[in-house]
Amino acid sequence: MLSKNDVRRLAELARLDLDEAEIDQRKKELERILGYVARLSKIDTKHTPETEVVSQEMNFREDQDLPCDEVERELILSNFPDRAGDALRVPAVFEKPKG
């Protein structure tokens, strides 16, 4: 069973700002998910054949460098909250956000 502190910690790690009502709701949702996973883990799969890979090909979309004019480019960049020249600054993934 999850505690509210567990949910608060998960919200902090996911950088979610939840009020008490949202914490209660997420706690219920997470408990239902974990309960379902616990049920799945009890299923006997000894006699279930492994899934075979049908194709070795991975059909990923190729990155495309789409051109845009200087006005459009500057509009996009100007709407980003923190930047240094053309570099866009984002919060570090493994650091606690400031504030």
DRENROBA-904800 format. One line per 3 residues: number of its first residue (from 1); for each residue x negated, y negated, z negated of N, C-alpha, C, O. Coordinates in steps of 0.05 Angstrom, whole numbers, plus 5000, padded with zeros to 4 digits. Example, Ala and Ser with C-alpha at 12.3 -4.5 7.8 and 13.67 -1.06 7.14 Angstrom:
// residues 2
1 = 4736,5114,4844,4754,5090,4844,4736,5066,4844,4715,5066,4831 | 4743,5045,4858,4727,5021,4857,4742,4999,4843,4732,4977,4839
This chain:
// residues 99
1 = 4983,5024,5000,5000,5000,5000,4982,4975,5000,4963,4974,4985 | 4989,4956,5016,4974,4931,5018,4983,4912,4997,5007,4911,4989 | 4964,4896,4988,4971,4874,4969,4973,4849,4986,4964,4847,5009
4 = 4984,4828,4973,4985,4802,4987,4957,4792,4992,4952,4778,5012 | 4938,4798,4973,4911,4789,4977,4898,4803,5001,4882,4791,5015 | 4905,4828,5006,4895,4842,5030,4905,4827,5055,4889,4823,5074
7 = 4930,4819,5055,4941,4805,5079,4928,4778,5081,4922,4769,5104 | 4924,4764,5059,4911,4738,5060,4882,4741,5072,4874,4725,5088 | 4868,4762,5064,4841,4766,5074,4841,4772,5104,4825,4762,5119
10 = 4860,4789,5112,4863,4795,5141,4870,4770,5157,4859,4766,5178 | 4887,4754,5146,4894,4729,5159,4870,4710,5161,4866,4697,5181 | 4854,4710,5140,4830,4693,5140,4811,4703,5161,4799,4687,5176
13 = 4807,4729,5163,4789,4740,5183,4799,4734,5212,4783,4730,5230 | 4825,4734,5215,4837,4729,5241,4841,4699,5246,4851,4690,5266 | 4833,4684,5226,4836,4654,5227,4865,4646,5231,4871,4628,5248
16 = 4883,4659,5216,4911,4652,5216,4918,4637,5190,4910,4645,5169 | 4932,4615,5193,4941,4600,5170,4970,4607,5164,4988,4598,5177 | 4973,4625,5144,5000,4635,5138,5010,4624,5112,4995,4621,5092
19 = 5036,4616,5111,5048,4608,5086,5058,4633,5072,5056,4655,5082 | 5068,4630,5048,5076,4653,5031,5098,4670,5045,5096,4695,5043 | 5117,4658,5058,5138,4673,5072,5126,4690,5094,5133,4713,5098
22 = 5107,4678,5109,5094,4693,5131,5076,4715,5120,5075,4737,5132 | 5064,4711,5097,5047,4732,5085,5065,4756,5077,5058,4779,5082 | 5088,4750,5065,5107,4771,5058,5116,4787,5083,5117,4811,5083
25 = 5123,4772,5104,5132,4785,5129,5110,4802,5141,5115,4824,5149 | 5086,4791,5143,5063,4806,5155,5056,4830,5138,5049,4851,5149 | 5059,4828,5112,5054,4851,5094,5073,4874,5101,5065,4897,5103
28 = 5099,4867,5104,5119,4888,5111,5112,4900,5138,5113,4925,5142 | 5105,4883,5158,5099,4893,5185,5074,4911,5184,5074,4933,5196 | 5053,4903,5170,5029,4919,5169,5034,4945,5154,5023,4966,5162
31 = 5050,4945,5133,5056,4970,5119,5072,4989,5137,5067,5013,5136 | 5090,4979,5154,5104,4996,5173,5085,5008,5193,5086,5032,5200 | 5066,4992,5203,5046,5001,5222,5029,5023,5210,5024,5044,5222
34 = 5019,5017,5186,5001,5037,5172,5016,5062,5165,5005,5084,5166 | 5042,5060,5159,5058,5083,5154,5061,5101,5179,5060,5125,5177 | 5065,5088,5201,5067,5102,5227,5041,5116,5233,5041,5139,5242
37 = 5018,5102,5230,4992,5114,5235,4988,5138,5216,4976,5158,5225 | 4996,5136,5191,4994,5158,5172,5010,5182,5182,5001,5205,5180 | 5034,5177,5193,5050,5199,5204,5037,5212,5228,5036,5236,5230
40 = 5025,5195,5245,5011,5206,5269,4987,5223,5261,4982,5243,5274 | 4974,5214,5240,4949,5229,5232,4956,5257,5221,4938,5274,5219 | 4981,5262,5214,4989,5288,5204,4997,5308,5226,5002,5331,5221
43 = 4999,5298,5250,5007,5315,5272,4985,5335,5280,4962,5326,5283 | 4992,5360,5282,4972,5380,5290,4967,5379,5320,4985,5384,5336 | 4943,5372,5327,4936,5370,5355,4915,5391,5364,4903,5389,5385
46 = 4912,5412,5348,4892,5432,5354,4897,5445,5381,4878,5451,5395 | 4922,5450,5388,4928,5464,5412,4936,5445,5435,4946,5454,5455 | 4930,5420,5432,4936,5400,5453,4911,5396,5469,4890,5389,5459
49 = 4913,5400,5495,4889,5397,5512,4880,5368,5513,4896,5349,5512 | 4854,5364,5516,4844,5337,5518,4852,5325,5545,4856,5340,5564 | 4855,5300,5545,4862,5286,5570,4838,5285,5588,4816,5279,5579
52 = 4842,5291,5613,4820,5289,5632,4820,5263,5646,4841,5251,5651 | 4797,5254,5653,4794,5229,5668,4802,5235,5697,4790,5252,5710 | 4822,5221,5708,4832,5226,5735,4813,5213,5755,4808,5225,5776
55 = 4802,5190,5749,4785,5176,5768,4761,5164,5753,4764,5154,5731 | 4738,5166,5765,4714,5154,5753,4713,5124,5760,4697,5110,5748 | 4729,5116,5779,4729,5088,5787,4744,5071,5766,4765,5078,5756
58 = 4732,5048,5760,4745,5029,5743,4753,5005,5761,4736,4993,5774 | 4778,5000,5762,4788,4979,5780,4790,4952,5765,4812,4943,5758 | 4767,4940,5760,4767,4914,5747,4769,4892,5768,4760,4895,5791
61 = 4781,4870,5760,4783,4847,5777,4756,4834,5779,4742,4831,5759 | 4748,4827,5803,4723,4813,5807,4726,4784,5799,4747,4772,5804 | 4706,4773,5785,4707,4745,5778,4706,4728,5804,4692,4735,5823
64 = 4721,4707,5803,4722,4690,5827,4714,4662,5818,4725,4651,5798 | 4696,4649,5832,4689,4622,5827,4706,4604,5844,4700,4601,5868 | 4727,4593,5832,4746,4577,5848,4737,4548,5848,4733,4536,5827
67 = 4735,4537,5871,4727,4509,5873,4748,4490,5863,4772,4495,5866 | 4740,4467,5852,4759,4446,5845,4744,4419,5849,4719,4418,5849 | 4760,4399,5854,4747,4373,5859,4737,4361,5832,4745,4370,5811
70 = 4721,4340,5834,4709,4328,5810,4729,4317,5791,4726,4318,5767 | 4751,4305,5801,4772,4294,5784,4786,4316,5768,4790,4313,5744 | 4792,4338,5781,4805,4360,5767,4787,4372,5747,4795,4379,5724
73 = 4761,4376,5754,4741,4387,5736,4738,4369,5711,4738,4379,5689 | 4737,4343,5714,4734,4325,5692,4759,4325,5675,4757,4322,5650 | 4782,4327,5687,4807,4329,5672,4808,4354,5654,4815,4352,5631
76 = 4799,4376,5665,4798,4401,5649,4778,4398,5626,4785,4404,5603 | 4754,4388,5632,4734,4384,5611,4743,4364,5590,4737,4367,5566 | 4756,4342,5598,4764,4321,5579,4785,4331,5560,4788,4319,5538
79 = 4800,4352,5567,4821,4362,5549,4810,4382,5529,4825,4391,5511 | 4785,4390,5531,4773,4408,5512,4765,4392,5487,4753,4371,5489 | 4772,4402,5463,4767,4386,5438,4738,4380,5431,4732,4360,5419
82 = 4719,4398,5438,4691,4393,5430,4673,4403,5453,4674,4426,5461 | 4657,4385,5462,4639,4392,5484,4613,4376,5482,4612,4354,5470 | 4593,4386,5495,4567,4372,5498,4561,4372,5527,4551,4392,5538
85 = 4566,4350,5541,4563,4350,5570,4583,4368,5582,4607,4366,5578 | 4573,4388,5598,4591,4408,5610,4594,4433,5593,4609,4451,5601 | 4580,4434,5571,4582,4458,5554,4605,4454,5534,4608,4433,5522
88 = 4622,4475,5532,4645,4474,5514,4637,4487,5488,4628,4510,5488 | 4641,4473,5466,4634,4484,5440,4659,4498,5428,4681,4487,5428 | 4654,4522,5418,4676,4537,5405,4666,4546,5378,4641,4548,5373
91 = 4684,4553,5359,4675,4562,5333,4660,4589,5335,4667,4605,5352 | 4640,4592,5318,4626,4617,5317,4644,4639,5309,4662,4635,5293 | 4640,4663,5320,4658,4685,5315,4656,4695,5286,4676,4703,5274
94 = 4631,4696,5276,4627,4709,5250,4622,4690,5227,4614,4698,5206 | 4628,4664,5231,4626,4645,5210,4654,4636,5201,4672,4636,5217 | 4656,4629,5176,4682,4619,5166,4686,4591,5176,4668,4575,5175
97 = 4710,4585,5187,4714,4559,5198,4713,4537,5177,4720,4542,5153 | 4704,4514,5184,4702,4492,5166,4729,4480,5162,4746,4480,5180 | 4734,4469,5137,4759,4455,5133,4777,4469,5116,4799,4459,5111
